Amino acid sequence: MLVVAACGGGSPSVADPSSTVSTATASASPSPVEIRGCVPQCWAGFADPGVIGPGPYSTIGFLDGQLTVTYPDQWESHEDQGVEFSSAPLGELDVHRVLFWNDILPWIADARHPKGRRVPGVPITTSDWLDWLQSNAALVVSAPRPATIG
């Protein structure tokens, strides 16, 4: 699973400790629940939760309904499906979003496939993705390092 935080333009900066920041926290279900082995393929639905929070929101489709995100105030989501859940502070969906994805495929567009296609020969593993990304001279890929989200 890949978690991506997408924010509008600009460069990284250090947060001002006096500023008010609205952050959401995510957690797995409090007691272990088995996610069906067919997920995400067996859940073909789509949910548009709309305004969510404050408080917990448990996904309907993403991770078989086993992801709970707790919001400090009102956020919005228009994507809760088997392979993606995304949300943003209310009114900022086009500027700031938190994305949860699983089973990400390497994808590329070219003259023969302007809408894109899966890249052949790149297995869906972290090391193979890094190899593929590092092989592209147009990208600068940093060395992997441990990180905590949340």
Residue pairs with C-beta under 8 A, 6 or more apart in sequence:
1 63
1 100
1 101
1 102
2 101
2 102
2 104
3 98
3 99
3 100
3 101
3 149
4 98
4 99
4 101
5 97
5 98
5 99
6 96
6 97
6 98
6 99
7 95
7 96
7 97
8 95
8 96
15 21
22 72
22 73
22 75
22 89
23 72
24 53
24 69
24 70
24 71
24 72
24 75
24 87
24 98
25 69
25 70
25 150
26 67
26 68
26 69
26 70
26 100
26 150
27 68
27 69
27 70
27 150
28 66
28 67
28 68
29 58
29 66
29 68
33 66
35 63
35 64
35 66
36 42
36 64
39 63
39 64
39 82
40 61
40 62
40 64
40 81
40 82
40 83
40 102
40 103
41 82
42 82
43 61
43 64
43 81
43 82
44 82
45 60
45 61
45 81
45 82
46 61
46 80
46 81
47 60
47 61
47 80
47 81
48 77
48 78
48 79
48 80
49 57
49 60
49 76
49 77
49 78
49 80
50 76
50 77
50 78
51 74
51 75
51 76
51 90
52 71
52 74
52 75
52 76
52 77
52 87
53 70
53 71
53 72
53 73
53 74
53 75
54 71
54 72
54 73
54 74
55 70
55 71
56 68
56 69
56 70
56 71
57 68
57 69
57 70
57 71
57 77
57 87
58 65
58 66
58 67
58 68
59 65
59 66
59 67
59 68
59 69
59 80
59 85
60 80
61 80
61 81
61 82
61 85
62 80
62 81
62 82
62 83
62 84
62 85
62 100
62 102
63 85
63 100
63 102
67 85
67 100
69 85
69 87
71 87
73 89
73 90
74 90
75 87
75 88
75 89
75 90
76 87
76 88
76 89
76 90
76 91
76 93
77 85
77 86
77 87
77 88
78 86
78 93
79 85
79 86
83 101
83 102
83 103
84 99
84 100
84 101
85 99
85 100
86 97
86 98
86 99
86 100
87 97
87 98
88 95
88 96
88 97
88 98
89 96
103 124
104 124
105 118
105 119
105 124
106 118
106 119
106 122
106 124
106 129
106 132
107 116
107 117
107 118
107 119
108 116
108 117
108 119
109 115
109 116
109 117
119 132
122 128
122 129
122 132
126 144
130 141
130 144
133 139
133 141
134 141
